[in-house]
Amino acid sequence: MHRYVRSVISPGVIWSAVLLILTAGTLAEDWPHWRGLRRNDLSRETSGWSAGRWRIGKPAWTAQVGLGSTSPVVADGKLYVLGWDAGRDHLTCRDVKTGDRLWSISYACPKYGRHAVGDQGMYAGPTSTPEYDSETGYLYTLSTDGNLNCWDVHNRGRNVWSLNLYDKYQVRRRPKVGRRSRRDYGYTTSPRVYEDSLIVEVGSDAGNLVAFDKRTGKQQWTSQNKDPAGHTGGLVLIEVARRPCVAVLTLKNLVVTRVDSKDHGETVATYPWITDFGNNVVTPVVVGQDILITSAYNHMSMCRLHISSRSAKKVWETRVASGVCTPVIIRDAVYWAWRGVHCLDLATGNERWSGGTVGAPGSCIVTADERLVIWANRGELSLIETGDRSHGQYTELFKRSDLGRSEAWPHIVLAGGRLFCKDRNGNLACLRIQ
């Protein structure tokens, strides 16, 4: 215990229906999870682009929130963000409108996970994005060193329960995979609330996945698969043969696991996917009963898999990739920002266009008016056309490059007409777009 101190309809069809509803205006919404309210980077808020202008001025407020590549989350007018400073992780609650700090909790934590190997000049502090549960008002955080905590945000961050994954499950350093030296970035994958469970990628001999009671922290079940944990941003739900499952890209495989009460933990399908350095960073993307996975290095490709109750079969594989940015799907296209901005045909895997100056750091959101908001490089914010308005080529509407001081690893957030842009050194800026 730690001492805490206060300081199967296609997505394109569904999205088209949503757009018809939203043509009259913007629907403000929260951003309570990794990749947003629906965990897919599709926002019901518009971009704010009007009459050939994007009316973004100076930040409404800025704050220093501590080292880390973790993203903020927004719920009920509050922003929650985890950062590291002076030997401690700090969880801070701020007012989204003013940036005022409402409360803060901290606990002792190393700058890197206890088994950390490689790339320490590129990251530090927490990477896993907090997970908010609206039913309980609990916020779940996971540190790079395996500190899993449940906080009651309606009671100024009171700690409800906590445990350390390394200590409880005797998790070892990730093994070397691929042809090049190993990497171990500690814990990176955001926990996932599903019904009464909190599902966590632990990567232990007990199971790659462990489900805990979200209210008490008591272990409920472990997965059949026992792969070491991967380095992705989050777990994703997928329904296979009418059974709820969760997909995760472990250090060695894409693994689909049942989460229904009858056979929770049972492996449904696996697909081998080993990446040099263990850099399988991109979160899998679900489209119906298919999954997109992508990695750079020895793969340098994107693959679409069809998941059945017995197997994962390749639909197509194409020689374009994302190394970090999780793709977002709208209508019949796939978009992402890594070594340029890319548009891919969902049905065939053929690249439609690419362009721009994005390097390795980057994340993206598609807005209700079907524009791509990108946060990249060392604080570069841009707005890009998608769909028919792009005219089959990269079409940049706006770019601004003065919002960060270090790599833009943390995912951009859009909530309540505000963009929240954070760099890995903890510089956070709030910009109004509505």
C-alpha positions as CSV (number, residue, x, y, z in Angstrom):
1,M,0.0,0.0,0.0
2,H,1.3,3.5,-0.9
3,R,1.1,6.6,1.2
4,Y,-0.9,9.3,-0.6
5,V,-0.6,13.0,0.0
6,R,-2.8,15.8,-1.1
7,S,-1.4,18.6,-3.2
8,V,-22.5,-5.5,-37.2
9,I,-23.3,-2.4,-39.1
10,S,-20.3,-0.8,-40.6
11,P,-18.8,2.3,-38.8
12,G,-19.3,4.3,-42.0
13,V,-23.1,3.7,-42.0
14,I,-23.3,4.5,-38.3
15,W,-21.3,7.7,-38.6
16,S,-23.3,8.9,-41.6
17,A,-26.4,8.6,-39.4
18,V,-24.7,10.5,-36.7
19,L,-23.8,13.3,-39.1
20,L,-27.4,13.7,-40.3
21,I,-28.4,14.3,-36.7
22,L,-25.7,16.8,-36.1
23,T,-26.0,19.0,-39.1
24,A,-27.8,21.7,-37.1
25,G,-24.9,22.2,-34.7
26,T,-22.3,20.9,-32.3
27,L,-23.0,18.4,-29.6
28,A,-20.5,18.9,-26.8
29,E,-19.3,15.7,-25.1
30,D,-16.8,14.4,-22.6
31,W,-13.5,12.6,-23.3
32,P,-13.4,10.1,-20.4
33,H,-11.3,7.3,-22.0
34,W,-8.3,6.5,-24.2
35,R,-9.4,7.8,-27.7
36,G,-12.5,9.5,-26.4
37,L,-16.1,8.8,-25.4
38,R,-16.5,5.9,-27.9
39,R,-12.8,5.0,-27.8
40,N,-12.4,5.4,-31.6
41,D,-11.3,9.1,-32.0
42,L,-14.6,10.0,-33.7
43,S,-16.0,13.1,-32.1
44,R,-19.6,14.5,-32.3
45,E,-18.2,18.0,-32.0
46,T,-17.4,20.1,-35.0
47,S,-13.9,21.4,-35.8
48,G,-15.0,25.1,-35.6
49,W,-13.7,25.7,-39.2
50,S,-15.9,28.4,-40.7
51,A,-15.7,30.8,-43.6
52,G,-12.2,29.7,-44.4
53,R,-10.9,30.3,-40.9
54,W,-10.1,28.3,-37.8
55,R,-10.7,30.8,-35.0
56,I,-8.0,29.6,-32.6
57,G,-6.3,32.4,-30.7
58,K,-4.0,32.3,-27.6
59,P,-4.6,29.4,-25.2
60,A,-7.4,30.0,-22.8
61,W,-5.1,28.6,-20.1
62,T,-1.9,26.6,-19.8
63,A,-0.5,24.5,-17.0
64,Q,2.6,22.4,-16.2
65,V,1.3,18.9,-15.2
66,G,4.5,16.9,-14.9
67,L,6.5,14.5,-17.1
68,G,4.7,11.8,-19.0
69,S,3.2,10.7,-22.3
70,T,-0.2,9.9,-20.7
71,S,-3.2,11.8,-22.1
72,P,-5.7,13.8,-20.0
73,V,-9.3,12.8,-19.7
74,V,-12.4,15.1,-19.3
75,A,-15.6,14.3,-17.5
76,D,-18.3,16.5,-16.0
77,G,-16.4,19.8,-16.5
78,K,-13.2,18.5,-14.9
79,L,-9.9,17.5,-16.5
80,Y,-7.8,14.8,-14.9
81,V,-4.2,14.3,-15.8
82,L,-1.3,12.2,-14.4
83,G,2.3,13.4,-14.5
84,W,5.6,12.8,-12.7
85,D,7.8,15.2,-10.8
86,A,10.4,14.8,-8.1
87,G,10.0,11.1,-7.5
88,R,6.2,11.1,-7.4
89,D,3.3,10.7,-9.7
90,H,0.8,13.5,-9.4
91,L,-2.9,13.1,-10.3
92,T,-4.4,16.6,-10.7
93,C,-8.0,17.7,-11.2
94,R,-8.6,21.0,-13.0
95,D,-11.6,23.1,-14.0
96,V,-11.8,22.7,-17.8
97,K,-12.9,26.4,-18.3
98,T,-10.3,28.1,-16.1
99,G,-7.5,25.6,-15.6
100,D,-7.7,26.2,-11.9
101,R,-6.4,23.3,-9.9
102,L,-9.2,21.8,-7.8
103,W,-7.3,19.1,-6.0
104,S,-4.2,16.9,-6.4
105,I,-3.0,13.6,-5.1
106,S,0.6,12.2,-5.3
107,Y,2.4,9.0,-4.4
108,A,6.0,7.8,-4.6
109,C,6.9,6.4,-8.0
110,P,10.1,6.0,-10.0
111,K,10.6,8.0,-13.2
112,Y,10.8,4.7,-15.2
113,G,9.4,1.2,-14.6
114,R,11.6,-1.0,-12.5
115,H,12.5,-3.2,-15.5
116,A,12.9,-0.3,-18.0
117,V,15.2,-0.8,-21.0
118,G,15.9,1.5,-23.9
119,D,14.8,4.8,-25.3
120,Q,14.8,6.7,-21.9
121,G,15.7,9.8,-23.7
122,M,12.3,9.8,-25.5
123,Y,9.9,9.2,-22.6
124,A,9.7,9.5,-18.8
125,G,6.9,9.2,-16.2
126,P,3.4,7.7,-16.8
127,T,2.2,6.6,-20.3
128,S,-1.1,4.9,-19.6
129,T,-4.1,7.2,-20.0
130,P,-6.5,7.2,-17.0
131,E,-9.9,5.5,-17.3
132,Y,-13.1,7.1,-16.0
133,D,-16.2,5.2,-14.9
134,S,-19.3,7.4,-14.9
135,E,-21.3,4.8,-12.9
136,T,-19.2,5.0,-9.8
137,G,-17.4,8.3,-10.3
138,Y,-14.1,6.3,-10.0
139,L,-11.0,7.2,-12.0
140,Y,-8.4,4.4,-12.6
141,T,-4.7,5.2,-13.2
142,L,-1.7,3.0,-13.9
143,S,1.8,4.1,-13.4
144,T,4.9,3.1,-15.5
145,D,6.0,1.1,-12.4
146,G,2.7,-0.9,-12.1
147,N,0.8,1.2,-9.5
148,L,-2.8,0.5,-10.2
149,N,-5.1,2.9,-8.3
150,C,-8.8,3.6,-8.0
151,W,-9.7,7.2,-7.0
152,D,-13.1,8.6,-6.0
153,V,-13.2,11.9,-8.0
154,H,-16.5,12.9,-6.3
155,N,-14.6,12.9,-3.0
156,R,-11.5,14.9,-3.9
157,G,-9.6,11.9,-5.2
158,R,-9.9,9.7,-2.1
159,N,-8.1,6.4,-2.8
160,V,-10.6,3.6,-2.9
161,W,-8.1,0.7,-3.6
162,S,-4.6,0.2,-4.9
163,L,-2.2,-2.5,-5.8
164,N,1.1,-2.9,-7.6
165,L,1.1,-5.3,-10.6
166,Y,4.9,-6.0,-10.4
167,D,4.6,-7.0,-6.8
168,K,1.3,-8.9,-6.9
169,Y,2.1,-10.9,-10.1
170,Q,5.9,-11.1,-10.0
171,V,6.1,-9.7,-13.6
172,R,9.5,-10.0,-15.2
173,R,11.3,-7.8,-17.7
174,R,9.9,-8.2,-21.2
175,P,11.9,-10.7,-23.2
176,K,13.9,-9.9,-26.3
177,V,11.7,-10.4,-29.4
178,G,12.5,-9.8,-33.0
179,R,16.0,-9.3,-34.4
180,R,17.0,-6.2,-32.4
181,S,17.6,-5.4,-28.8
182,R,14.7,-5.5,-26.3
183,R,12.6,-2.6,-25.1
184,D,10.6,-2.4,-21.9
185,Y,8.7,0.9,-21.3
186,G,7.0,-0.3,-18.1
187,Y,3.2,-0.3,-18.1
188,T,1.7,1.7,-21.0
189,T,-1.8,0.3,-21.7
190,S,-4.8,2.1,-20.4
191,P,-7.1,-0.1,-18.1
192,R,-10.6,-0.8,-19.5
193,V,-13.9,-0.8,-17.5
194,Y,-16.3,-3.4,-18.8
195,E,-19.5,-3.8,-16.8
196,D,-18.4,-4.4,-13.2
197,S,-14.8,-5.2,-14.1
198,L,-11.6,-3.3,-14.7
199,I,-9.6,-5.2,-17.3
200,V,-5.8,-4.6,-17.2
201,E,-3.0,-6.0,-19.4
202,V,-0.7,-7.3,-16.8
203,G,1.5,-9.7,-18.9
204,S,2.2,-12.2,-16.1
205,D,2.3,-16.0,-15.8
206,A,-1.2,-15.7,-14.3
207,G,-2.4,-14.2,-17.6
208,N,-1.8,-11.5,-20.0
209,L,-5.1,-10.0,-18.9
210,V,-6.4,-9.7,-15.4
211,A,-9.9,-8.5,-14.5
212,F,-10.5,-6.8,-11.2
213,D,-13.8,-5.9,-9.4
214,K,-13.9,-2.2,-10.3
215,R,-15.3,-1.3,-6.8
216,T,-13.0,-3.4,-4.6
217,G,-9.9,-4.3,-6.7
218,K,-10.5,-8.0,-6.0
219,Q,-9.3,-10.3,-8.8
220,Q,-12.2,-11.8,-10.8
221,W,-10.5,-13.8,-13.6
222,T,-7.3,-14.1,-15.7
223,S,-6.9,-14.9,-19.4
224,Q,-5.8,-18.2,-20.9
225,N,-3.2,-16.3,-22.9
226,K,0.0,-15.5,-20.8
227,D,2.0,-13.4,-23.3
228,P,4.1,-10.6,-21.9
229,A,2.4,-7.2,-22.1
230,G,2.7,-5.2,-25.2
231,H,3.2,-1.4,-25.4
232,T,-0.1,-0.2,-26.9
233,G,-2.4,2.5,-25.7
234,G,-5.5,0.6,-24.8
235,L,-7.7,-2.5,-24.9
236,V,-10.6,-2.6,-27.5
237,L,-13.9,-4.4,-27.4
238,I,-15.1,-6.6,-30.3
239,E,-18.1,-8.8,-30.6
240,V,-17.3,-12.2,-32.1
241,A,-20.2,-14.6,-32.8
242,R,-22.4,-12.5,-30.6
243,R,-20.0,-12.9,-27.7
244,P,-18.3,-9.8,-26.1
245,C,-14.5,-10.0,-26.4
246,V,-11.5,-7.8,-25.9
247,A,-8.6,-7.5,-28.3
248,V,-5.0,-6.6,-27.3
249,L,-1.7,-6.5,-29.2
250,T,0.6,-8.3,-26.7
251,L,4.4,-8.4,-27.1
252,K,3.9,-11.5,-29.4
253,N,0.4,-11.7,-30.8
254,L,-2.9,-10.0,-31.5
255,V,-5.1,-11.9,-28.9
256,V,-8.9,-11.8,-28.7
257,T,-10.3,-12.9,-25.4
258,R,-13.8,-13.5,-24.2
259,V,-15.1,-11.3,-21.4
260,D,-18.7,-12.5,-21.0
261,S,-19.5,-14.1,-17.6
262,K,-19.8,-17.7,-18.9
263,D,-16.3,-18.1,-20.4
264,H,-14.3,-15.0,-19.5
265,G,-10.6,-15.3,-20.1
266,E,-11.0,-17.9,-22.9
267,T,-8.8,-17.2,-26.0
268,V,-10.9,-16.8,-29.1
269,A,-8.2,-16.1,-31.7
270,T,-4.5,-15.2,-32.0
271,Y,-2.5,-13.8,-34.8
272,P,1.4,-13.7,-34.6
273,W,2.8,-10.2,-34.6
274,I,6.3,-9.7,-33.2
275,T,7.9,-6.4,-33.8
276,D,11.6,-5.5,-33.5
277,F,12.4,-3.8,-30.2
278,G,8.9,-4.8,-28.9
279,N,7.6,-1.6,-30.4
280,N,4.0,-2.7,-31.1
281,V,2.7,0.7,-29.9
282,V,-0.4,1.3,-32.1
283,T,-3.7,0.3,-30.5
284,P,-5.7,-2.3,-32.6
285,V,-8.7,-0.8,-34.4
286,V,-12.0,-2.6,-34.6
287,V,-14.3,-2.4,-37.6
288,G,-17.3,-4.7,-37.3
289,Q,-15.8,-8.2,-36.8
290,D,-12.5,-7.1,-38.3
291,I,-9.4,-5.7,-36.7
292,L,-6.6,-3.4,-38.1
293,I,-3.1,-3.8,-36.7
294,T,0.0,-1.9,-37.8
295,S,3.6,-1.6,-36.8
296,A,6.8,-0.1,-38.2
297,Y,10.3,-1.7,-38.0
298,N,10.4,-5.3,-39.4
299,H,6.7,-5.2,-40.4
300,M,6.3,-1.7,-41.9
301,S,2.8,-2.6,-42.8
302,M,-0.9,-2.5,-41.9
303,C,-3.0,-5.6,-41.8
304,R,-6.8,-6.2,-41.7
305,L,-7.9,-9.4,-40.0
306,H,-11.3,-11.0,-39.9
307,I,-12.0,-12.5,-36.5
308,S,-14.2,-15.6,-36.2
309,S,-14.9,-17.8,-33.2
310,R,-11.9,-20.0,-34.1
311,S,-9.4,-17.9,-36.0
312,A,-8.0,-14.6,-37.2
313,K,-7.7,-14.6,-41.0
314,K,-5.9,-12.0,-43.0
315,V,-8.1,-9.9,-45.4
316,W,-5.3,-7.8,-46.7
317,E,-1.9,-6.4,-45.8
318,T,-0.4,-3.3,-47.3
319,R,3.1,-1.8,-47.2
320,V,2.2,1.4,-45.4
321,A,2.3,1.7,-41.6
322,S,1.8,3.6,-38.5
323,G,4.5,3.3,-35.9
324,V,2.8,5.3,-33.1
325,C,-0.5,7.0,-34.1
326,T,-3.6,4.8,-33.8
327,P,-5.6,5.0,-37.1
328,V,-9.2,6.4,-37.1
329,I,-11.8,5.1,-39.5
330,I,-14.7,7.1,-41.0
331,R,-16.9,5.9,-43.8
332,D,-14.7,3.8,-46.1
333,A,-11.3,5.4,-45.2
334,V,-8.5,5.0,-42.7
335,Y,-6.5,8.0,-41.5
336,W,-3.4,8.4,-39.3
337,A,-0.5,10.7,-38.7
338,W,3.0,9.1,-38.7
339,R,5.7,10.1,-41.1
340,G,3.1,12.2,-42.9
341,V,-0.6,12.1,-42.9
342,H,-2.2,9.1,-44.7
343,C,-5.5,8.1,-46.1
344,L,-6.1,4.4,-46.9
345,D,-9.0,2.6,-48.6
346,L,-10.6,0.4,-45.9
347,A,-11.9,-2.2,-48.3
348,T,-8.7,-2.8,-50.3
349,G,-5.8,-1.5,-48.2
350,N,-4.7,0.8,-51.1
351,E,-3.3,4.2,-50.1
352,R,-5.3,7.1,-51.5
353,W,-3.0,9.9,-50.5
354,S,-0.4,11.1,-48.1
355,G,1.3,14.4,-47.3
356,G,2.3,16.8,-44.6
357,T,5.3,17.2,-42.3
358,V,4.3,14.9,-39.4
359,G,7.2,12.9,-38.0
360,A,7.0,10.1,-35.4
361,P,5.0,11.9,-32.6
362,G,1.3,12.3,-33.6
363,S,-2.3,11.7,-32.8
364,C,-5.5,12.5,-34.6
365,I,-9.3,13.0,-34.2
366,V,-12.0,13.1,-36.8
367,T,-14.7,15.8,-36.0
368,A,-18.4,15.8,-36.7
369,D,-17.9,17.9,-39.9
370,E,-15.4,15.3,-41.0
371,R,-12.1,17.1,-40.6
372,L,-8.9,15.7,-39.2
373,V,-7.4,17.5,-36.1
374,I,-3.7,16.5,-35.7
375,W,-1.4,17.1,-32.8
376,A,2.2,16.2,-33.8
377,N,6.0,16.8,-33.7
378,R,7.0,19.3,-31.0
379,G,3.7,21.1,-30.6
380,E,2.3,21.3,-34.1
381,L,-1.5,21.6,-34.4
382,S,-3.1,21.2,-37.8
383,L,-6.5,20.8,-39.5
384,I,-6.8,18.5,-42.6
385,E,-9.7,17.8,-45.0
386,T,-11.0,14.3,-45.3
387,G,-13.4,12.5,-47.7
388,D,-14.5,14.1,-50.9
389,R,-13.4,17.6,-49.7
390,S,-9.7,16.4,-49.8
391,H,-10.1,15.9,-53.6
392,G,-7.9,12.8,-53.5
393,Q,-4.9,14.6,-52.0
394,Y,-3.5,16.0,-48.8
395,T,-5.4,19.2,-48.1
396,E,-4.1,21.3,-45.2
397,L,-6.5,24.0,-43.9
398,F,-4.5,25.3,-40.9
399,K,-1.2,24.7,-39.1
400,R,0.2,26.2,-36.0
401,S,3.6,25.2,-34.4
402,D,4.0,27.1,-31.2
403,L,2.0,25.1,-28.6
404,G,4.6,22.6,-27.2
405,R,8.2,22.4,-26.2
406,S,8.8,18.7,-26.5
407,E,7.5,15.6,-28.4
408,A,3.7,15.5,-28.8
409,W,3.4,11.8,-27.6
410,P,0.2,12.4,-25.5
411,H,-3.0,12.0,-27.5
412,I,-4.9,15.2,-28.3
413,V,-8.3,15.6,-26.6
414,L,-11.4,17.4,-27.8
415,A,-14.2,18.1,-25.3
416,G,-16.8,20.8,-24.8
417,G,-15.5,23.0,-27.7
418,R,-11.9,22.9,-26.3
419,L,-8.8,21.2,-27.6
420,F,-6.3,20.0,-24.9
421,C,-2.8,19.7,-26.3
422,K,0.0,18.2,-24.0
423,D,3.6,17.4,-24.7
424,R,5.7,14.8,-23.0
425,N,7.3,17.3,-20.6
426,G,3.9,18.1,-19.2
427,N,3.1,21.4,-20.9
428,L,-0.7,21.5,-21.3
429,A,-2.6,24.1,-23.3
430,C,-6.4,24.5,-23.6
431,L,-7.7,26.2,-26.8
432,R,-11.3,27.1,-27.5
433,I,-12.5,26.3,-31.0
434,Q,-16.3,27.0,-30.6
